[in-house]
Amino acid sequence: MESDNGRSNARGVHHGKNRKGAEGPMQFEPATFAEYAVKVDPSRRLTPYDPADAIFTAARMLCADGAAGGTAAGLRRAIFSYNHAWWYVRDVLAIAARYAAAERAHRHVRKHAHRRHLGHRHHPRH
């Protein structure tokens, strides 16, 4: 089930299980969550419904499934292990590429804004 990044009010996203037994914004099966669980905030109860716990648990699972090395093939293999559909793998990688491009653009803007703040001037090459 699609949880719309945890925004859905469908059963299983914020409480209970969906009709397939999955829980939380990342839609973990209970046994999978238990195997890879990461408790982010030690003062809170570990739960698949906590977005931080779910995200870090998903990262740990993806690393175990091949993403740890950071290779393109390893990332594809890990994402496919999460959801056995190649269209899903392509969609996730496309979204990741957009996030990476936005981050690079944001860093570029911050770097040049910082330089202007320090009094540096940009002189185009002739």
N, C-alpha and C positions, 0 to 999 in steps of 0.2 A: 504494500500500500504506500502511496506517496503521502508523506506527512507535510509537504509544502514547507520544508525547513523548520519543522516543529510548530508551524502556525495553524495547522489543521486542528479542528475540534473533533475529529473522528475518534472513535473508540481505539484505544491503544497508543495514542500519541502522548497524552498527558496523564492517563490513568487506565488501568485495565489492560486487556490484550485485544488485538484486532481478531478477526475471524480465523486468521492463520496462526495466532499465538504470539505475534510480534509485539514488542513493547517499546515505547519511547520515541523521541524524534528521529532516531536513527533506525527504528524498527528492528531491534535485535530480537532474535529468538533467545529465551532465557538461558539456555545452556551456552550459547555463544557469548552472551554478555558475561556470564560467570567465568568463562575460560579466559577472557581478555580484559576483564574489568580493571579500570583505573579510577581510583578515588582521588579526585582533584582537591577537594576541600576536606581536610581531616576532621573538621568540626561538624560536618554534615554526613548524613546517611548516604551510603553508596546506592545509587539507583539509576536505572536506564532512562528515567524520566528527567533527570537533571541534564540539561544540555552540555555542560562542561564534562561531566562524567561520560556521557554518550560520545562526545566528539573525541576525547582522548582515548576512549576504549576503541572506537572505530580506527583511530590512527594506529594503535598498537596492533589491532587485528590486520590492518592493511600491511603494516611492516612485516608481520609474521608471514603474510601471504605473498611476499615478494617485493614490496615497495621500499624496503629498508635500504637497498642499494642505490635507489634513485634513478635506475636506468628506465628508459621508455618501456622496454619489454617487461620489466618488473612491475612498473606501475600499471600497465595494461593487465597483466596477470592478476595483480592484487584486486583491481577494480572488478574484473570478471569473476573473481572468487566471491566478491561481495554480492554481485548481481549477475547471474549467468545470461547476459544479453549483450551482444557486441554493440547494439545501438546505445545502450546505457554507458558502456565504456567510452564511446565516442563523445556522447553528451557531457560526461563528467570531465573528460580531458579538454573539451572545448570551453567549458565554464572555467576550469582551472587556468587555461591560457588567457582568458579575459581578465581574471583576477590578477595574474602575473603582469599583464600589460598595464593594467590600472595602477598597480603598485610601482612599476618602473616609471610611469608618467608622474605619479605623485612624488617619488623621490627626486626626479629631475626638477620639478617645480620647486620643491623645498630647497634643493641645493642652490638653484639660481636665485631664489628669494633671499636666502641667507647671504649669498655673495653680494647682492644689491644692498642689503642691510649693512654690510661691512664697508660699503663705499666702493666696492669694485665695480668697474664698468665693463660691459661687454662691448668689444669692438669687433665688428665683423671683418673678416679677412677680405682684402681687395684682390 
